[in-house]
Amino acid sequence: MKILVLNCGSSSIKYKLYEMDNETELASGLAERIGSEVAGFRYKNLAGADKKETLPIHNHADGIKIILQYLTDPVDGVIKNVSEITACGHRIVHGGEKFSSSVKITQEVIDEVKRCIPLAPLHNPPNLTGVLACQDIMKETPQIAVFDTAYHQTIPNYAFMYALPSDLYKQDRVRRYGFHGTSHRFVALECSKMLGKAIETLKIIACHLGNGSSIAAINQGKSIDTTMGFTPLEGIMMGTRSGTIDPAIVLFLMREKHLTMDQVDNLLNKQSGFLGVSNISNDLRDITKAAKEGNELASLSLEMCSYQLKKFIGSYIAAMNGVDAIVFTGGVGENTEEIRESSMSHMEYFGIQLDHQKNLTDMKKSRIISTDTSPVKIMVIFTNEEIMIARDTLTILQQS
């Protein structure tokens, strides 16, 4: 059974094709700069082919057609016919409160995803565009929606509610939703597997750190709190996002600096975080390099991130009355040993003991990086949201 996984952004499509009998990744790639006459396209397959091309891709439907052409290519393709694709699994960022699990896409599901567009205006429209394009091109192929927000629907109301007039929740759905749910769910299951313990017995803090970052408290396999909130802006500082700030700063900027609402939105989402503090880059590789060369603002931004990590981890230990494992994942969590080192140091009171040598070795694989005697396991787990989407898609097909 072959499942195509699609992640459609505003001007991109990431894709992977899996053979689900043994979860083999048959092909993967990316279409980017969609809407351009010089769009980029990449295709890799299991046999080692790695093709790059620049060509016009006018819309997402064009992009998906090109993906299918490559997948069925007589030389480098991995299937003979599109009909071999059993189903498509789509990443959908926001499902609101309606969806606590993945679902087969119907008109009712499409209508609900549209209803959530005000909650995720940058993400849901392109996600939906990919779904509609697939429905048009692959008319008989089932389409499955896998929501970033679904995993966090187990968060209790005292954790997801904001201290605002309750009518804002009842009428306008203002609450904590959380994101990166597919990644948090994957690494929690992998953590359970690596430790050889049932997930129902574990208290896990998952740190998904990348250009966008979130931390989740996972108790007995269920998310009970997470740092991202009503939008992906809340929580820990990120590549270009401020993370949690005093909300009155927004009023100050508008009143005293005469910034418009759109200008404040741009400042908080695109000019802040590591980029804003360091004045160098949103890329941790650039910042760690600059910090080693003595740049004080680069060093400050790393110290801020590590300090915020400690605070959120400490609060989640309190919320769960303990922790068994702390997991680092995402591009930064997996690859930036400096962040793991500084955020996990001076945490011995909680039973958290980093092994400094393990933190620096076996960099390309998931592993335990705490000391052998550490009561709390510190782990690096390489996330795989695509296989999680494929698994959900397979499960729904088997249930229908």
VENFEN-V498483 format. One record per residue. SS is DSSP state (hx for helix, st for strand, lp for the rest). PHI is phi in whole degrees, 0 to 359 (999 if undefined). PSI is psi in radians with two decimals (* if undefined). Layout:
ss={SS/SS}
phi={PHI/PHI}
psi={PSI/PSI}
This chain:
ss={lp/st/st/st/st/st/st/st/lp/lp/lp/st/st/st/st/st/st/st/st/lp/lp/lp/lp/st/st/st/st/st/st/st/st/st/lp/lp/lp/st/st/st/st/st/st/st/st/st/st/lp/lp/lp/lp/st/st/st/st/st/st/st/st/lp/lp/hx/hx/hx/hx/hx/hx/hx/hx/hx/hx/hx/hx/lp/lp/lp/lp/lp/lp/lp/lp/lp/lp/hx/hx/hx/st/st/st/st/st/st/st/st/lp/lp/lp/lp/lp/lp/lp/lp/lp/lp/st/st/lp/lp/hx/hx/hx/hx/hx/hx/hx/hx/hx/lp/hx/hx/hx/lp/lp/lp/lp/hx/hx/hx/hx/hx/hx/hx/hx/hx/hx/hx/hx/hx/hx/lp/lp/lp/lp/st/st/st/st/st/st/lp/lp/hx/hx/hx/hx/hx/lp/lp/hx/hx/hx/hx/lp/lp/lp/lp/lp/hx/hx/hx/hx/hx/hx/hx/lp/lp/lp/lp/lp/lp/lp/lp/hx/hx/hx/hx/hx/hx/hx/hx/hx/hx/hx/hx/hx/hx/hx/lp/lp/lp/hx/hx/hx/lp/st/st/st/st/st/st/lp/lp/lp/lp/lp/st/st/st/st/st/st/lp/lp/st/st/st/st/st/lp/lp/lp/lp/lp/lp/lp/lp/lp/lp/lp/lp/lp/lp/lp/lp/lp/lp/lp/lp/lp/hx/hx/hx/hx/hx/hx/hx/hx/hx/lp/lp/lp/lp/hx/hx/hx/hx/hx/hx/hx/hx/hx/hx/lp/lp/hx/hx/hx/hx/hx/hx/lp/lp/lp/lp/lp/hx/hx/hx/hx/hx/hx/hx/hx/hx/lp/lp/lp/hx/hx/hx/hx/hx/hx/hx/hx/hx/hx/hx/hx/hx/hx/hx/hx/hx/hx/hx/hx/hx/hx/hx/hx/hx/lp/lp/lp/lp/st/st/st/st/st/hx/hx/hx/hx/hx/hx/lp/hx/hx/hx/hx/hx/hx/hx/hx/lp/lp/lp/hx/hx/hx/lp/st/lp/st/lp/hx/hx/hx/hx/hx/lp/lp/lp/lp/lp/lp/st/st/lp/st/lp/lp/lp/lp/lp/st/st/st/st/st/lp/lp/lp/lp/hx/hx/hx/hx/hx/hx/hx/hx/hx/hx/hx/hx/hx/hx/hx/lp}
phi={999/250/234/263/255/233/233/263/263/297/223/210/222/265/217/214/248/245/266/278/300/226/55/273/278/280/200/203/169/207/250/225/58/297/102/247/284/238/290/260/223/228/220/232/233/298/281/108/295/218/253/234/213/248/201/287/230/281/202/294/298/300/300/292/299/293/302/293/297/293/297/253/300/301/263/255/291/244/224/275/213/301/297/287/282/286/197/245/254/247/283/241/292/237/246/59/269/291/242/252/202/287/218/288/280/237/298/297/295/301/297/289/298/297/296/270/303/299/275/214/294/272/248/298/301/293/304/291/302/296/299/295/296/294/299/285/275/242/301/264/270/299/245/241/258/240/263/297/275/299/299/271/288/272/296/291/297/291/262/268/280/263/279/240/308/299/296/295/282/295/264/243/62/280/195/282/252/81/220/59/300/295/292/300/294/298/290/296/294/294/300/302/295/293/275/68/232/297/298/291/256/250/247/237/247/258/250/270/244/206/295/248/227/208/241/231/265/240/248/57/87/243/289/247/191/204/281/290/238/299/226/286/277/284/110/286/300/229/305/233/259/289/73/294/223/298/299/292/299/299/296/300/297/286/279/269/260/58/278/281/301/294/293/294/301/295/298/287/266/236/240/251/61/300/299/293/288/278/60/241/192/265/267/298/296/293/288/295/297/295/297/295/271/100/288/290/291/297/298/299/297/292/295/298/298/296/295/295/303/303/296/293/298/300/294/283/298/296/296/261/57/133/204/259/210/245/246/256/211/82/304/281/299/279/242/249/295/296/293/297/299/286/283/262/280/56/239/297/303/272/80/254/231/281/268/297/288/298/297/258/248/52/294/259/220/294/193/266/241/274/292/298/261/294/300/257/276/255/226/249/232/287/287/211/295/295/291/295/296/297/296/298/299/298/300/293/297/289/277/272}
psi={2.19/2.30/2.26/2.17/2.27/2.37/1.75/2.06/-3.05/-0.58/0.48/2.79/2.05/2.45/2.63/2.44/2.21/2.50/1.94/-0.19/-0.61/0.28/0.74/2.30/1.89/-0.66/2.73/2.93/-2.89/2.34/2.21/2.86/0.70/2.40/0.00/2.68/-0.28/0.88/2.67/2.48/2.36/2.47/2.22/2.51/3.02/-0.50/-0.10/-0.04/2.44/1.71/2.37/2.43/2.55/2.18/2.88/2.24/1.79/-0.49/3.12/-0.58/-0.74/-0.78/-0.76/-0.65/-0.72/-0.70/-0.81/-0.60/-0.76/-0.73/-0.50/0.20/2.38/-0.50/-0.95/-0.02/2.82/-0.07/2.73/-0.54/2.58/-0.47/-0.26/-0.29/2.00/-0.64/2.85/2.31/2.22/2.31/2.14/2.18/-0.85/2.11/0.13/-2.59/-0.11/-0.62/2.08/0.10/3.03/2.66/2.73/2.38/2.14/3.10/-0.62/-0.71/-0.76/-0.75/-0.66/-0.68/-0.69/-0.68/-0.43/-0.01/-0.71/-0.39/-0.38/1.17/-0.40/-0.34/-0.83/-0.70/-0.86/-0.60/-0.80/-0.63/-0.72/-0.71/-0.86/-0.63/-0.75/-0.70/-0.62/-0.69/-0.67/1.20/-0.58/-0.03/2.18/2.45/2.29/2.38/2.25/2.03/2.36/-0.55/-0.29/-0.74/-0.49/0.09/-0.10/-0.07/2.26/2.77/-0.55/-0.28/-0.52/-0.29/2.51/2.69/1.08/2.92/2.26/-0.39/-0.48/-0.53/-0.81/-0.71/-0.60/0.04/0.57/1.95/3.01/2.24/-0.76/2.68/-3.04/0.39/-0.65/-0.69/-0.80/-0.71/-0.73/-0.87/-0.51/-0.75/-0.72/-0.66/-0.82/-0.75/-0.79/-0.58/-0.20/0.55/2.54/2.40/-0.44/-0.18/-0.01/2.56/2.02/2.41/2.00/2.18/1.72/1.82/2.10/-2.62/-0.58/2.39/2.53/2.66/2.44/2.43/2.08/1.93/2.06/0.65/-0.03/2.42/2.20/-0.20/2.72/2.72/-0.63/2.58/-2.10/-0.58/2.97/0.16/-0.49/2.74/-2.50/2.65/2.59/-2.91/-0.96/0.02/2.51/-0.50/-2.86/2.24/2.94/2.10/-0.38/-0.29/-0.62/-0.80/-0.71/-0.81/-0.67/-0.66/-0.82/-0.59/-0.06/0.62/2.51/2.96/-0.75/-0.63/-0.70/-0.73/-0.77/-0.74/-0.81/-0.59/-0.48/-0.20/0.05/-2.65/-2.54/-0.70/-0.83/-0.75/-0.76/-0.44/0.41/-1.03/2.84/-0.02/2.11/-0.45/-0.74/-0.69/-0.76/-0.64/-0.81/-0.66/-0.73/-0.44/0.04/0.15/2.08/-0.68/-0.62/-0.79/-0.72/-0.75/-0.66/-0.70/-0.68/-0.79/-0.81/-0.70/-0.75/-0.69/-0.84/-0.77/-0.80/-0.72/-0.78/-0.73/-0.60/-0.51/-0.74/-0.75/-0.59/-0.03/0.82/3.04/2.44/-0.57/2.46/2.16/2.28/2.30/-3.13/2.92/-0.73/-0.80/-0.61/-0.52/-0.10/1.61/-0.48/-0.70/-0.74/-0.75/-0.90/-0.60/-0.43/-0.04/2.69/0.71/0.30/-0.50/-0.58/0.05/0.42/1.95/1.87/2.40/1.92/-0.59/-0.75/-0.57/-0.44/-0.14/2.88/0.82/-0.28/0.17/2.77/2.49/2.90/2.28/0.17/2.90/2.79/-0.45/0.01/2.16/-0.60/2.25/2.31/2.28/2.60/2.11/2.11/2.09/2.75/1.41/-0.56/-0.74/-0.53/-0.73/-0.74/-0.72/-0.76/-0.73/-0.79/-0.76/-0.77/-0.65/-0.71/-0.46/-0.39/*}
